[in-house]
Amino acid sequence: MYLTREICGYDRETEWQVWSTSIDEESARALARFLDTEGDDDLLFVYDLEGEPLQAAARLVGFEIRPGLDYTLEASQGA
């Protein structure tokens, strides 16, 4: 098994996930410098992205921030 990570966008009104994109390990580690990940060395928790962390994620992964969405960094297990 291995971990995959995604940047996810959730509609603020419905709270449904409406967008996601993969983020590679190197970029996830670079983004972690902007987040409070104390005690989560594997980046397993869900992290809210806003402000500078969201701007960094957009630069690292190459997406345009859409108004009306809340963004997160999430991990999941793959086979």
C-alpha positions as CSV (number, residue, x, y, z in Angstrom):
1,M,0.0,0.0,0.0
2,Y,1.1,3.6,-0.6
3,L,-0.2,7.1,0.2
4,T,-1.6,9.4,-2.4
5,R,-2.3,13.1,-1.7
6,E,-4.7,15.5,-3.3
7,I,-5.7,19.1,-3.1
8,C,-9.5,19.0,-2.9
9,G,-12.0,21.8,-3.4
10,Y,-15.3,21.8,-1.6
11,D,-18.3,23.9,-2.5
12,R,-18.9,26.3,0.4
13,E,-22.7,26.1,0.2
14,T,-23.2,22.3,-0.2
15,E,-19.8,21.2,1.4
16,W,-19.5,18.6,-1.4
17,Q,-16.2,17.9,-3.0
18,V,-16.4,19.4,-6.5
19,W,-12.7,19.4,-7.6
20,S,-9.4,17.6,-6.8
21,T,-6.0,17.2,-8.2
22,S,-3.1,15.0,-7.3
23,I,0.0,16.4,-5.6
24,D,3.3,14.6,-5.7
25,E,5.3,13.7,-2.6
26,E,7.9,16.5,-3.1
27,S,5.3,19.2,-3.6
28,A,3.3,17.9,-0.5
29,R,6.5,18.2,1.6
30,A,7.1,21.7,0.3
31,L,3.6,22.7,1.1
32,A,3.9,21.2,4.6
33,R,6.3,23.9,5.5
34,F,3.3,26.3,5.5
35,L,1.1,24.1,7.7
36,D,1.0,23.1,11.3
37,T,1.9,19.4,10.8
38,E,3.4,18.8,14.3
39,G,3.2,15.1,15.1
40,D,2.0,14.2,11.6
41,D,5.2,13.4,9.8
42,D,3.4,11.3,7.1
43,L,0.9,14.1,6.4
44,L,-2.1,11.8,7.1
45,F,-4.5,14.4,8.5
46,V,-6.7,16.8,6.5
47,Y,-5.3,20.3,6.3
48,D,-7.3,23.4,5.4
49,L,-5.7,25.5,2.8
50,E,-6.2,29.3,2.8
51,G,-4.0,32.4,2.5
52,E,-0.4,31.7,1.8
53,P,-0.7,27.9,2.0
54,L,-3.4,27.9,-0.6
55,Q,-1.3,30.3,-2.8
56,A,1.7,27.9,-2.4
57,A,-0.4,24.9,-3.3
58,A,-1.7,26.6,-6.5
59,R,1.9,27.5,-7.5
60,L,3.2,24.0,-6.7
61,V,0.5,22.0,-8.5
62,G,-0.5,24.6,-11.1
63,F,-4.2,25.3,-10.6
64,E,-6.3,28.5,-10.5
65,I,-8.0,29.2,-7.1
66,R,-11.7,29.3,-7.6
67,P,-13.9,31.6,-5.4
68,G,-16.6,29.8,-3.6
69,L,-14.5,26.8,-2.8
70,D,-12.7,25.7,0.4
71,Y,-9.5,23.8,-0.2
72,T,-7.8,21.0,1.7
73,L,-4.7,18.8,1.5
74,E,-5.8,15.2,2.0
75,A,-4.2,11.8,2.0
76,S,-5.6,8.4,1.1
77,Q,-4.3,4.8,0.8
78,G,-3.8,3.2,-2.6
79,A,-3.3,-0.4,-3.4
